[in-house]
């Protein structure tokens, strides 16, 4: 009997004419080694008579294997016939698509199978399986196992020039050979996968038309349900198909036999795209709506079923109910999706008042603070709305992210819940209101449940109070405990700040950089605070890298934080970019970034947790002559620190940045003021002692009193507490200000040692700040361009001087710096301008 070229899931049909035999020059299919070896043994006659089954779903290459086997047999002189050719003398009979043969043909095949002396290889899909076909297969002695293609074999199929497509093709087809060949062929000579996985050639999707047309209505509905996210819920599918569990099993077997479903019942990605392209949208929507209705009636989860309805424009009570239920499901794990679903529910007719509290929190956790504030405000203004206290807390936390701490405190106090009072205590501390924070923390009800969340946030506030009133070790211990306590429950919380972030800030302010980094890494790993927390933790981690002089890591970590930043995060981000530019000597970028930063600082007010970014901005503002733009913020920092009793842990860092801003502005009276303040805390910790000694050395150096041994000692201390770039800068600047040539050489060498290997590939260097110059202005310009890699001629063109003049400048600098060779001179210049 002839074989058919099309598999179907409807009742068996008359056999169609067999397609022409592939020529002996046709390319061999990509078979694995065991299958190749098996075909070779059959062709050589070592397995005669070969009696095998090739049972696999559509697309797995059954037909290709039979043709490959036929060609091998022809080469070795083994005679082959196809079932229906009536060639009784053939050594081997091949049967393709046996599952589609009518009853009469199956009876004939069964008679042939009873002859144990005849070679027989039968290929069929696993469904349908008529009784006679089962009897035929039972007479065979083994089975050829067809495995999906792995990435290596797909790469071989594509060829070297298109190897980059292999991962994409495998992901779309799961290695099903027939589908992989379809997709590879459709891409033609294109070597790169599409950026969007939905951007697939229309031709490859159209090839699935016969597969879909061959499905019964029941089987197609099941496939549409699978594409809609129904999963292996047999009861739900039974309701959709209006059948029993056995009927569902038959439909699944039918679709899986076509190769359209994976073993777990999910459609192949390529198949899902084809279904969406080829099946009318109203037909797909009807199935999705039916599934959602059934699931709502069963009170089961609907999220996956509702997703296909997004963007459909459906309205009415039932779609609104479905969108709302799906949003509630998504809220904990995917707040951005939840916010989108709440919006869809509102568009479908659900009132925003009913959704407001939950929608506001989802929007806030997704980073859409303005929407969160709008929705929360609607809830607050409606006396009849549910969850007004929770909405107030959400709005308050959003205000913290916007830097509006006073408004946040008002909202937390209005909410008047236990968590809100703790959060109010935290923002009070940020504003320098220690007594109020202590009072709020003490007012917690004794009968409140001791949850992990409550314990962690209370410990967070206690840790900040201890950072103000006690030693750093006590505060860090409390904050580390708080961070660990919050980890199991913190992923879905919208918090004004996290224990890990505050602990890291405290650690940076007292030189415990390793502990700070560890807290942040654990918080990122455990996703405390969700997306907002991750951004905060990455920015602070980048800050630690910048402090240590590792600007490459700082830049990479900053990039990982993304670009959807709250105003508070944007402050840290712009200060980080400015700090990196300052430490890598990129003067041009520094001015560009400062122009951007001016808008950021206008929209924010300084607080206890933003001392470092405002301090970094103050240094740059001084360098560009706009220090007055930060006066309001710096005065506010001084007032809140004074209100807290000028705690050394927080106040020292403010004076450290103030010192460097004063150096940059050449305000030596202010340098002396900051140095005196830092010296007063040299016994607080080793970190504070290092800053105090360095500040004293800076003051002496600016006054022309460079003591090399003292500078070396101070720089070494800075390096030991993690401020490596500051250490190198101190040594380098002292070197160019001393009149003692031996001391200069020693300090330059020490600066290079402390700086370590350059952390940036683009070492565009800064000009020295006013009052820091030993080199002339022109020599500094020449030095910057030389270390950036320009030739003498290029430098001359840039500065409008001759190349010979550039050479003279270099000779004078070499003599002045005591360099013994050109490489030595370049190294010294690089150290000088990098630390300038």
ABEGO torsion letter per residue (X at the ends): XBBBABBBABBBBBBBBBBBBBBAABBBBBBBAAAAAAAAAAAAGAAOBBBBBBBBBBGAGAAAAAAAAAAAAAAAGBBBBBBGAGBAABABBBBBGAAABBAAAAAAAAAAAABAABBBBBBBBAOBBBAAAAAAAAABABBBBBBBBBAAAAAAAAEAAAAAAAAAAAAAAGGBAAAAAAAAAAAEABABBBABAABBBAAAAAAAAAAAAABBAAAAAAAAAAAAGAEABAAAAAAAAGBBAAAAAAAAAAAAAAGABBAAGBBBAAAAAAAAAABBAAAAAAAAAAAAAAAAAAGBBAAAAAAAABGAGBBEAAAAAAAAAAAAAAAAABAAAAAAAAAAAAAAGBBAAAAAAAAAAAAAAAGBAAAAAAAAAAAAABAABBGAAAAAAAAAAAAAAAGBAAAAAAAAAAAGBAAAAAAAAAAAAAAGBAAAAAAAAAABBAABBBBAAAAAAAAAAAAAAAAAABBAAAAAAAAAAAAAAAAAAAAABBBABBAAAAAAAAAAAAGBAAAAAAAAAAAAAAGBGEAAAAAAAAAAAAAAAAAAGBAAAAAAAAAAAEABBBAAAAAAAAAAAAAAAAAAGBAAAAAAAAAAAAAAAAABBBBAAAAAAAAAAAAAAAAAGAAAAAAAAAAAAAAAAAAAGGBAAAAAAAAAAAAAAAAAAGBAAAAAAAAAAAAAAAAABAAAAAAAAAAAAAAAAAAGBBBAAAAAAAAAAAAAAGBAAAAAAAAAAAAAABABAAAAAAAAAAAAAAAEBBABABBBBBBBBBGABABBAAAAAAAAAAAAGBBAAAAAAAAGBBAAAAAAAAAAAAAAAGBABAAAAAAAAAAAAAAX
